[in-house]
Amino acid sequence: MATHGWTRTIGRVSFLNCDPLFYGLDETWNVLPAPPSWLTGHLLRRDCVLAPIPAADYAKHADELILIPDIGICSKGEVGSVLLFSNKKLEKMESIALPSDSATSVALLKHLLKIKGLNPTLTQMGPDFDLMLDNCDGALLIGDRALESAKEYPSMVQLDLGQAWLEKSGKPMVFGVFAARIDTPKEMIIAAHNALESKLALFETSSEQRDAVINWSISRSELSYERLDRYFGEVFNRLDDDHLAGLNQFLIEACELTAGAQFCW
């Protein structure tokens, strides 16, 4: 089914952090899974109606994109899945490997380093724990890789970027935003938004739905029920007023987007 040349396709990050929005999604919607930064390209090429993309990518393409209200990928302190690993404290790191699959975590880490007056060598590479730490003192990882690496190497977690942002700004962090191209038919944006938001509302209000989402996540990871239950209290998909304040501060201070966030409605 298509409307004005647009197919009923929603982009989805290939991590667990959006599972509450996508579990049990109406089968009339196609789902396009990809790493966060890849979804930005898919969105710009009109491959999907909307998608969760790095907040920093929205800042880069704000002249072409518009944000969708109510939903996002957020934290209110520790996020558990955006982590800096090392055998050294942050102040002792001379080099840090940055992942190639997320613009927001990279922009946030650069901002935090600048505030602290630190200037390690930064190198972008594929998000591989061993390869990154073979070449650099520190490794920034996001998503499922961060969760699973923290489970295996808990003593090497030197910084949770969600917590670091809260301590610096006093506000929660929005790592991912749901965005659409400005020229996307509004009726399709609303339909996609409603499909996702209804699943989130069910997750928030139904213990049975929450349990089903966690078990779906278990089937696609090596994490326990207990860890995922805790994770879905660290990462939030509901974009509230506090998160909006944190998002605008991040966009203005770290991404130099003086206009801040602009929403479809």
SEGU-429984 format. One record per residue: residue in one letter; x, y, z of N, C-alpha, C in turn. Coordinates in Angstrom, 1 decimal, m for minus. Layout:
R   rest      nc1      nc2      nc3     cac1     cac2     cac3      cc1      cc2      cc3
R      A        X        Y        Z        X        Y        Z        X        Y        Z
...
***
This chain:
R   rest      nc1      nc2      nc3     cac1     cac2     cac3      cc1      cc2      cc3
R      M      0.8     m1.2      0.0      0.0      0.0      0.0      0.9      1.2      0.0
R      A      0.5      2.2     m0.8      1.3      3.5     m0.9      0.4      4.7     m0.9
R      T      0.9      5.8     m0.3      0.2      7.0     m0.4      1.1      8.1     m0.9
R      H      0.7      8.7     m2.1      1.5      9.7     m2.7      3.0      9.2     m2.9
R      G      3.1      7.9     m3.3      4.4      7.4     m3.5      5.2      6.9     m2.3
R      W      4.6      7.1     m1.1      5.2      6.6      0.2      4.7      5.3      0.6
R      T      5.5      4.3      0.9      5.1      3.0      1.4      4.9      3.0      2.9
R      R      4.1      2.1      3.4      3.9      2.0      4.8      5.0      1.3      5.5
R      T      6.2      2.0      5.6      7.4      1.5      6.2      7.9      2.4      7.3
R      I      8.2      1.8      8.4      8.7      2.5      9.6     10.1      2.0      9.9
R      G     11.1      2.9     10.0     12.4      2.5     10.4     12.5      2.1     11.8
R      R     13.4      1.2     12.1     13.5      0.7     13.5     15.0      0.5     13.8
R      V     15.5      1.0     14.9     16.9      0.7     15.2     17.1     m0.8     15.5
R      S     18.2     m1.3     15.1     18.5     m2.8     15.3     19.0     m3.1     16.6
R      F     18.5     m2.4     17.6     18.8     m2.6     19.0     17.5     m2.9     19.8
R      L     17.7     m3.2     21.1     16.5     m3.5     21.9     15.7     m2.3     22.4
R      N     16.3     m1.1     22.3     15.8      0.1     23.0     14.5      0.6     22.5
R      C     14.0      0.1     21.3     12.7      0.5     20.8     11.7     m0.7     20.9
R      D     12.0     m1.8     21.5     11.1     m2.9     21.5      9.7     m2.6     22.0
R      P      9.6     m1.7     23.1      8.2     m1.4     23.5      7.3     m0.8     22.5
R      L      7.9     m0.1     21.5      7.2      0.5     20.4      6.8     m0.4     19.3
R      F      7.7     m1.5     19.1      7.5     m2.3     17.9      7.0     m3.7     18.1
R      Y      6.9     m4.1     19.4      6.4     m5.5     19.6      4.9     m5.5     19.3
R      G      4.5     m6.4     18.5      3.1     m6.5     18.1      2.6     m5.4     17.2
R      L      3.5     m4.7     16.5      3.0     m3.7     15.6      2.1     m4.2     14.5
R      D      1.1     m3.5     14.2      0.2     m3.8     13.1      0.9     m4.3     11.9
R      E      0.6     m5.5     11.4      1.3     m6.1     10.3      1.1     m5.4      8.9
R      T      0.2     m4.4      8.9      0.1     m3.6      7.7      1.3     m2.6      7.5
R      W      2.1     m2.5      8.6      3.3     m1.7      8.5      4.5     m2.6      8.2
R      N      5.4     m2.2      7.3      6.7     m2.8      7.1      7.7     m2.2      8.1
R      V      8.6     m3.0      8.5      9.6     m2.5      9.5     11.0     m2.6      8.8
R      L     11.8     m1.5      8.8     13.1     m1.5      8.2     14.1     m1.4      9.3
R      P     14.8     m2.5      9.8     15.7     m2.4     10.8     17.1     m2.0     10.3
R      A     17.8     m1.2     11.1     19.1     m0.7     10.7     19.8      0.0     11.9
R      P     21.1      0.1     11.9     21.8      0.9     13.0     21.3      2.4     12.9
R      P     21.3      3.1     14.0     20.8      4.5     14.1     21.2      5.4     13.0
R      S     22.5      5.5     12.7     23.0      6.4     11.7     22.6      6.0     10.3
R      W     22.4      4.7     10.1     22.0      4.2      8.8     20.6      4.6      8.5
R      L     19.8      4.6      9.6     18.4      5.0      9.4     18.2      6.5      9.0
R      T     19.2      7.3      9.3     19.1      8.7      8.8     19.2      8.7      7.3
R      G     20.1      7.9      6.7     20.2      7.8      5.3     18.9      7.3      4.7
R      H     18.3      6.2      5.3     17.1      5.7      4.8     16.0      6.7      4.8
R      L     15.9      7.5      5.8     14.9      8.5      6.0     15.0      9.6      4.9
R      L     16.2     10.1      4.7     16.5     11.1      3.7     16.2     10.6      2.3
R      R     16.4      9.3      2.1     16.1      8.7      0.7     14.6      8.3      0.6
R      R     13.8      8.6      1.5     12.4      8.3      1.5     12.1      6.8      1.5
R      D     13.0      6.0      2.2     12.7      4.6      2.3     11.7      4.3      3.4
R      C     11.4      5.2      4.2     10.4      5.0      5.3      9.7      6.3      5.7
R      V      8.6      6.2      6.3      7.7      7.3      6.6      8.4      8.1      7.8
R      L      8.8      7.4      8.8      9.6      8.0      9.9     10.5      6.9     10.5
R      A     11.4      7.4     11.3     12.4      6.5     11.9     13.1      7.1     13.1
R      P     13.5      6.3     14.1     14.3      6.9     15.2     15.8      7.0     14.7
R      I     16.2      8.3     14.8     17.6      8.6     14.3     18.4      9.3     15.5
R      P     19.7      9.3     15.4     20.4     10.1     16.4     20.0     11.5     16.5
R      A     19.8     12.0     17.7     19.5     13.5     17.8     20.5     14.4     17.1
R      A     21.8     14.0     17.1     22.8     14.8     16.4     22.6     14.8     14.9
R      D     22.1     13.7     14.4     21.8     13.6     12.9     20.6     14.6     12.6
R      Y     19.6     14.6     13.5     18.5     15.6     13.3     19.1     17.0     13.2
R      A     20.0     17.3     14.1     20.6     18.7     14.1     21.3     19.0     12.8
R      K     22.0     18.0     12.2     22.7     18.1     11.0     21.8     18.3      9.8
R      H     20.6     17.7      9.8     19.7     17.7      8.7     18.4     18.4      9.1
R      A     18.4     19.4     10.0     17.2     20.0     10.5     16.4     20.8      9.4
R      D     17.1     21.1      8.3     16.4     21.8      7.2     15.6     20.9      6.4
R      E     15.8     19.6      6.5     15.1     18.6      5.7     14.1     17.7      6.6
R      L     14.3     17.8      7.9     13.5     16.8      8.7     12.7     17.6      9.7
R      I     11.6     16.9     10.2     10.8     17.4     11.3     10.6     16.3     12.3
R      L     10.5     16.7     13.6     10.4     15.7     14.7      9.0     15.3     14.9
R      I      8.8     14.0     15.5      7.5     13.5     15.8      7.4     13.6     17.3
R      P      6.3     14.1     17.8      6.1     14.2     19.3      5.9     12.9     20.0
R      D      6.0     12.9     21.3      5.6     11.8     22.2      6.6     10.7     22.4
R      I      7.4     10.4     21.3      8.2      9.2     21.4      9.7      9.5     21.1
R      G     10.6      8.7     21.7     12.0      8.9     21.5     12.8      7.8     22.1
R      I     14.1      8.0     22.2     15.0      7.0     22.9     15.7      7.9     24.0
R      C     15.3      7.8     25.2     15.7      8.7     26.3     16.2      8.0     27.5
R      S     16.9      8.8     28.4     17.2      8.3     29.7     16.9      9.4     30.7
R      K     16.9      9.0     32.0     16.7     10.0     33.1     17.9      9.8     34.1
R      G     19.0      9.6     33.5     20.2      9.3     34.3     21.0      8.2     33.6
R      E     21.3      7.1     34.4     22.0      6.0     33.7     21.1      5.4     32.6
R      V     21.7      5.2     31.5     21.0      4.6     30.3     21.4      3.2     30.1
R      G     22.6      2.8     30.6     23.0      1.4     30.6     23.5      0.9     29.2
R      S     23.2      1.6     28.1     23.6      1.2     26.8     24.3      2.2     26.0
R      V     24.9      3.2     26.6     25.8      4.2     26.0     26.9      4.4     26.9
R      L     28.0      3.6     26.8     29.0      3.4     27.8     30.4      3.6     27.2
R      L     31.3      4.1     28.0     32.7      4.2     27.7     33.4      3.2     28.5
R      F     34.1      2.3     27.8     34.9      1.2     28.5     36.4      1.5     28.5
R      S     37.0      1.1     29.5     38.5      1.2     29.6     39.0      0.6     30.9
R      N     40.3      0.3     30.9     41.0     m0.1     32.1     41.5      1.2     32.8
R      K     41.3      2.4     32.2     41.8      3.6     32.8     40.7      4.5     33.1
R      K     40.8      5.4     34.0     39.9      6.5     34.3     39.9      7.4     33.1
R      L     38.8      8.2     32.9     38.6      9.0     31.8     39.8     10.0     31.6
R      E     40.2     10.6     32.8     41.2     11.6     32.7     42.6     11.1     32.3
R      K     42.8      9.7     32.3     44.0      9.1     32.0     44.0      8.6     30.5
R      M     42.9      8.6     29.9     42.8      8.1     28.5     43.5      9.0     27.5
R      E     44.4      8.5     26.7     45.1      9.3     25.7     44.4      9.1     24.4
R      S     43.6      8.0     24.2     43.0      7.8     22.9     41.6      7.0     23.2
R      I     40.6      7.4     22.4     39.3      6.8     22.5     38.8      6.4     21.2
R      A     38.3      5.1     21.0     37.7      4.7     19.8     36.2      5.0     19.8
R      L     35.7      5.6     18.8     34.3      6.0     18.7     33.6      5.1     17.7
R      P     32.3      4.8     18.0     31.6      3.9     17.1     31.1      4.6     15.8
R      S     31.0      3.8     14.8     30.6      4.4     13.5     29.1      4.4     13.3
R      D     28.3      3.8     14.3     26.9      3.6     14.1     26.0      4.6     15.0
R      S     26.6      5.6     15.6     25.8      6.5     16.4     26.4      7.9     16.5
R      A     25.7      8.9     15.9     26.2     10.3     16.0     26.0     10.9     17.3
R      T     24.9     10.6     18.0     24.6     11.3     19.2     25.6     11.0     20.3
R      S     25.9      9.7     20.5     26.9      9.3     21.6     28.2     10.0     21.3
R      V     28.6     10.1     20.1     29.9     10.7     19.7     29.9     12.2     20.0
R      A     28.8     12.9     19.6     28.7     14.3     19.9     28.6     14.6     21.4
R      L     27.9     13.7     22.1     27.8     13.9     23.6     29.1     13.7     24.2
R      L     29.9     12.7     23.9     31.2     12.4     24.5     32.1     13.6     24.2
R      K     32.1     14.1     22.9     33.0     15.2     22.6     32.6     16.4     23.4
R      H     31.4     16.6     23.7     30.9     17.8     24.5     31.4     17.6     25.9
R      L     31.2     16.4     26.5     31.6     16.2     27.8     33.2     16.3     28.0
R      L     33.9     15.8     27.0     35.4     16.0     27.1     35.8     17.4     27.0
R      K     35.1     18.2     26.2     35.4     19.6     26.1     35.2     20.4     27.4
R      I     34.0     20.0     28.0     33.7     20.7     29.3     34.8     20.4     30.4
R      K     35.3     19.1     30.3     36.3     18.7     31.3     37.7     19.1     30.9
R      G     37.8     19.8     29.8     39.2     20.2     29.3     40.1     19.1     28.9
R      L     39.5     18.0     28.5     40.3     16.8     28.1     40.4     16.7     26.5
R      N     41.5     16.2     26.0     41.7     16.2     24.6     42.4     15.0     24.1
R      P     41.8     13.8     24.4     42.4     12.5     23.9     42.2     12.5     22.4
R      T     43.0     11.6     21.7     42.9     11.3     20.3     41.6     10.5     20.1
R      L     40.8     10.9     19.2     39.5     10.2     18.9     39.6      9.6     17.5
R      T     39.3      8.3     17.5     39.4      7.5     16.2     38.1      6.8     16.0
R      Q     37.4      7.0     14.8     36.2      6.3     14.5     36.5      4.9     14.0
R      M     35.8      3.9     14.4     36.0      2.6     13.9     34.7      1.7     14.1
R      G     34.7      0.6     13.5     33.6     m0.3     13.7     33.4     m0.6     15.2
R      P     32.1     m0.8     15.6     31.8     m1.0     17.0     32.1     m2.4     17.5
R      D     33.4     m2.7     17.6     33.9     m4.0     18.1     34.7     m3.8     19.3
R      F     34.3     m4.4     20.5     34.9     m4.1     21.8     36.4     m4.5     21.7
R      D     36.8     m5.6     21.3     38.2     m6.1     21.3     39.0     m5.2     20.4
R      L     38.6     m5.0     19.2     39.3     m4.2     18.2     39.5     m2.8     18.7
R      M     38.5     m2.2     19.2     38.6     m0.8     19.7     39.6     m0.7     20.8
R      L     39.6     m1.6     21.8     40.5     m1.5     22.9     41.9     m2.1     22.6
R      D     42.1     m2.8     21.5     43.4     m3.1     21.0     44.1     m1.9     20.5
R      N     43.3     m0.9     20.0     43.9      0.2     19.3     43.9      1.5     20.1
R      C     43.0      1.6     21.1     42.8      2.8     21.9     42.7      2.5     23.4
R      D     42.9      3.5     24.2     42.7      3.3     25.7     41.2      3.1     26.1
R      G     40.3      3.8     25.3     38.9      3.7     25.7     38.1      3.3     24.4
R      A     36.9      2.8     24.7     36.0      2.4     23.6     34.6      2.8     24.0
R      L     34.0      3.6     23.1     32.6      4.0     23.3     31.7      3.0     22.5
R      L     30.7      2.4     23.2     29.8      1.5     22.6     28.4      1.9     23.0
R      I     27.4      1.5     22.1     26.0      1.8     22.3     25.2      0.6     22.1
R      G     24.0      0.6     22.5     23.0     m0.4     22.3     23.3     m1.8     22.9
R      D     22.9     m2.8     22.2     23.1     m4.2     22.7     24.5     m4.5     22.9
R      R     25.5     m4.0     22.1     26.9     m4.3     22.3     27.3     m3.7     23.7
R      A     26.9     m2.5     24.0     27.2     m1.9     25.3     26.7     m2.7     26.4
R      L     25.4     m3.1     26.3     24.8     m3.9     27.4     25.5     m5.2     27.6
R      E     25.8     m5.9     26.5     26.4     m7.2     26.7     27.9     m7.1     27.1
R      S     28.6     m6.1     26.7     30.0     m5.9     27.1     30.0     m5.5     28.6
R      A     29.0     m4.7     29.0     29.0     m4.4     30.5     28.7     m5.6     31.3
R      K     27.9     m6.5     30.8     27.7     m7.8     31.5     28.9     m8.6     31.7
R      E     29.8     m8.6     30.6     31.0     m9.4     30.6     32.2     m8.7     31.3
R      Y     32.2     m7.4     31.2     33.3     m6.6     31.8     32.8     m5.4     32.6
R      P     32.1     m5.7     33.7     31.5     m4.6     34.5     32.5     m3.6     35.0
R      S     33.7     m4.1     35.4     34.7     m3.2     36.0     35.3     m2.2     35.0
R      M     35.1     m2.5     33.7     35.7     m1.6     32.7     34.7     m0.4     32.3
R      V     33.5     m0.4     32.8     32.6      0.7     32.5     33.1      1.9     33.3
R      Q     33.6      2.9     32.5     34.2      4.1     33.2     33.2      5.3     33.1
R      L     32.2      5.2     32.2     31.3      6.4     32.1     30.0      5.9     31.4
R      D     28.9      6.2     32.1     27.6      6.1     31.5     27.2      7.5     31.0
R      L     27.0      7.6     29.7     26.9      9.0     29.1     25.5      9.6     29.5
R      G     24.5      8.8     29.8     23.3      9.3     30.2     23.4      9.9     31.6
R      Q     24.1      9.3     32.5     24.3      9.8     33.8     25.2     11.0     33.8
R      A     26.3     11.0     32.9     27.2     12.1     32.8     26.5     13.4     32.4
R      W     25.5     13.2     31.4     24.8     14.4     30.9     23.9     14.9     32.0
R      L     23.2     14.0     32.8     22.3     14.5     33.9     23.1     15.3     34.9
R      E     24.3     14.8     35.2     25.1     15.5     36.2     25.6     16.8     35.7
R      K     25.9     16.9     34.4     26.3     18.2     33.8     25.2     19.2     33.7
R      S     24.1     18.7     33.2     23.0     19.6     32.7     21.9     19.7     33.7
R      G     21.7     18.7     34.6     20.5     18.6     35.5     19.3     18.2     34.7
R      K     19.4     17.7     33.5     18.3     17.3     32.7     18.5     15.9     32.1
R      P     17.4     15.2     31.8     17.5     13.9     31.1     18.1     14.0     29.7
R      M     18.5     12.9     29.1     19.1     12.9     27.8     18.2     12.2     26.8
R      V     18.2     12.8     25.6     17.5     12.2     24.5     18.5     11.8     23.5
R      F     18.8     10.5     23.4     19.7     10.0     22.4     19.2      9.9     21.0
R      G     17.9      9.4     20.9     17.3      9.2     19.6     16.0      9.9     19.5
R      V     15.7     10.5     18.4     14.5     11.2     18.1     13.8     10.5     16.9
R      F     12.5     10.5     16.9     11.7     10.0     15.8     11.5     11.2     14.8
R      A     11.9     11.0     13.6     11.8     12.1     12.6     11.2     11.6     11.3
R      A     10.8     12.6     10.5     10.3     12.4      9.2     10.8     13.5      8.3
R      R     10.8     13.2      7.0     11.1     14.3      6.1     10.0     15.3      6.1
R      I     10.4     16.6      5.9      9.4     17.7      5.9      8.3     17.5      4.9
R      D      8.7     16.8      3.7      7.7     16.7      2.7      6.9     15.4      2.8
R      T      7.0     14.6      3.9      6.2     13.4      4.0      4.7     13.8      4.3
R      P      3.8     13.1      3.6      2.4     13.4      3.8      2.0     13.3      5.3
R      K      1.4     14.4      5.9      1.2     14.4      7.3      0.3     13.3      7.8
R      E     m0.7     12.9      6.9     m1.6     11.8      7.3     m0.8     10.5      7.5
R      M      0.3     10.3      6.8      1.0      9.1      7.0      1.9      9.2      8.2
R      I      2.4     10.3      8.5      3.2     10.5      9.8      2.3     10.3     11.0
R      I      1.1     10.8     10.9      0.1     10.6     12.0     m0.2      9.2     12.2
R      A     m0.5      8.4     11.1     m0.8      7.0     11.2      0.3      6.2     11.8
R      A      1.6      6.5     11.4      2.7      5.8     11.9      3.0      6.1     13.4
R      H      2.8      7.4     13.7      3.0      7.8     15.1      1.9      7.1     16.0
R      N      0.7      7.1     15.5     m0.4      6.5     16.3     m0.1      5.0     16.5
R      A      0.4      4.3     15.5      0.7      2.9     15.6      1.7      2.6     16.7
R      L      2.8      3.4     16.7      3.9      3.2     17.6      3.5      3.7     19.0
R      E      2.8      4.8     19.1      2.5      5.3     20.4      1.5      4.4     21.2
R      S      0.6      3.8     20.4     m0.4      2.9     21.0      0.3      1.7     21.6
R      K      1.4      1.2     21.0      2.1      0.1     21.6      2.9      0.5     22.8
R      L      3.4      1.7     22.8      4.1      2.3     24.0      3.1      2.4     25.2
R      A      1.9      3.0     24.9      0.9      3.1     25.9      0.6      1.8     26.5
R      L      0.4      0.8     25.7      0.1     m0.6     26.2      1.2     m1.1     27.1
R      F      2.5     m0.9     26.7      3.6     m1.3     27.4      3.7     m0.7     28.8
R      E      3.3      0.6     28.8      3.3      1.4     30.1      2.2      1.0     31.0
R      T      1.1      0.5     30.5      0.0      0.2     31.4     m0.4     m1.2     31.6
R      S      0.2     m2.1     30.8     m0.1     m3.6     30.9      1.1     m4.4     31.4
R      S      1.0     m5.0     32.5      2.1     m5.9     32.9      2.3     m7.1     32.0
R      E      1.2     m7.5     31.4      1.3     m8.6     30.4      2.0     m8.2     29.2
R      Q      1.8     m7.0     28.7      2.5     m6.5     27.5      4.0     m6.3     27.8
R      R      4.3     m5.7     29.0      5.7     m5.5     29.4      6.4     m6.9     29.5
R      D      5.7     m7.9     30.1      6.4     m9.2     30.1      6.6     m9.8     28.8
R      A      5.7     m9.6     27.8      5.8    m10.1     26.5      7.0     m9.4     25.8
R      V      7.1     m8.1     26.0      8.2     m7.3     25.3      9.5     m7.8     25.8
R      I      9.6     m8.0     27.2     10.9     m8.4     27.7     11.3     m9.8     27.2
R      N     10.3    m10.7     27.1     10.6    m12.0     26.6     11.0    m12.0     25.1
R      W     10.4    m11.1     24.4     10.8    m10.9     23.0     12.2    m10.4     22.9
R      S     12.6     m9.5     23.8     14.0     m9.0     23.8     15.0    m10.1     24.2
R      I     14.6    m10.9     25.2     15.4    m12.1     25.6     15.7    m13.0     24.4
R      S     14.8    m13.2     23.6     14.9    m14.1     22.4     15.9    m13.6     21.4
R      R     16.3    m12.3     21.5     17.2    m11.6     20.5     18.4    m11.1     21.2
R      S     18.7    m11.6     22.4     19.9    m11.1     23.1     20.4    m12.2     24.1
R      E     21.5    m11.9     24.8     22.0    m12.8     25.8     21.8    m12.3     27.2
R      L     20.8    m11.4     27.3     20.6    m10.7     28.6     19.4    m11.4     29.3
R      S     19.5    m11.4     30.7     18.5    m12.0     31.5     17.2    m11.2     31.6
R      Y     16.2    m11.9     32.0     14.9    m11.1     32.3     15.1    m10.0     33.2
R      E     15.9    m10.2     34.3     16.1     m9.2     35.3     16.8     m8.0     34.8
R      R     17.8     m8.3     33.9     18.6     m7.1     33.4     17.7     m6.3     32.4
R      L     16.9     m7.0     31.6     16.1     m6.3     30.7     15.0     m5.6     31.4
R      D     14.4     m6.1     32.4     13.4     m5.4     33.2     14.0     m4.1     33.8
R      R     15.2     m4.2     34.2     15.9     m3.0     34.7     16.2     m2.0     33.6
R      Y     16.6     m2.6     32.5     17.0     m1.7     31.3     15.8     m0.9     30.8
R      F     14.6     m1.5     30.8     13.4     m0.7     30.4     12.9      0.2     31.5
R      G     13.7      0.4     32.6     13.5      1.4     33.5     14.7      2.4     33.4
R      E     15.7      2.1     32.6     16.8      3.1     32.3     16.6      3.8     31.0
R      V     16.1      3.1     30.0     15.8      3.7     28.7     14.3      3.9     28.6
R      F     13.9      5.1     28.1     12.5      5.4     28.1     12.1      5.8     26.6
R      N     10.9      5.4     26.2     10.5      5.8     24.9      9.4      6.9     24.9
R      R      9.1      7.4     26.1      8.1      8.5     26.2      8.8      9.8     26.3
R      L      8.6     10.7     25.4      9.2     12.0     25.3      8.4     13.0     26.1
R      D      8.7     13.2     27.4      8.0     14.2     28.2      8.6     15.5     28.2
R      D      8.0     16.5     29.0      8.5     17.8     29.0     10.0     17.9     29.5
R      D     10.3     17.1     30.5     11.7     17.2     31.0     12.7     16.7     29.9
R      H     12.3     15.7     29.2     13.2     15.2     28.1     13.3     16.3     27.0
R      L     12.2     17.0     26.7     12.2     18.0     25.7     13.2     19.1     26.1
R      A     13.2     19.5     27.4     14.2     20.5     27.9     15.6     20.0     27.7
R      G     15.8     18.7     28.0     17.2     18.1     27.9     17.6     18.1     26.4
R      L     16.6     17.7     25.5     16.9     17.6     24.1     17.3     19.0     23.5
R      N     16.5     20.0     23.9     16.9     21.3     23.4     18.2     21.8     23.9
R      Q     18.5     21.5     25.1     19.8     21.9     25.6     21.0     21.2     24.9
R      F     20.8     19.9     24.6     21.8     19.2     23.9     21.9     19.7     22.5
R      L     20.8     19.9     21.8     20.9     20.4     20.4     21.6     21.8     20.3
R      I     21.3     22.6     21.3     21.8     24.0     21.2     23.3     24.0     21.7
R      E     23.6     23.3     22.8     25.0     23.4     23.3     26.0     22.4     22.6
R      A     25.6     21.2     22.4     26.5     20.2     21.8     26.5     20.2     20.3
R      C     25.3     20.5     19.7     25.2     20.4     18.2     25.1     21.8     17.5
R      E     25.0     22.8     18.3     25.0     24.2     17.8     23.8     24.5     16.9
R      L     22.6     23.8     17.2     21.4     24.0     16.5     20.6     25.0     17.3
R      T     20.8     26.3     17.0     20.2     27.4     17.9     18.7     27.3     17.9
R      A     18.0     26.8     16.8     16.6     26.8     16.8     16.0     25.7     17.7
R      G     16.8     24.8     18.1     16.3     23.7     18.9     15.4     22.7     18.1
R      A     14.6     22.0     18.8     13.8     20.9     18.2     12.5     21.6     17.6
R      Q     12.2     21.1     16.4     11.0     21.6     15.7     10.1     20.3     15.4
R      F      8.8     20.4     15.9      8.0     19.2     15.8      6.9     19.4     14.8
R      C      6.4     18.2     14.3      5.4     18.2     13.2      4.1     18.8     13.7
R      W      3.8     18.6     15.0      2.6     19.2     15.6      2.8     19.3     17.1
***
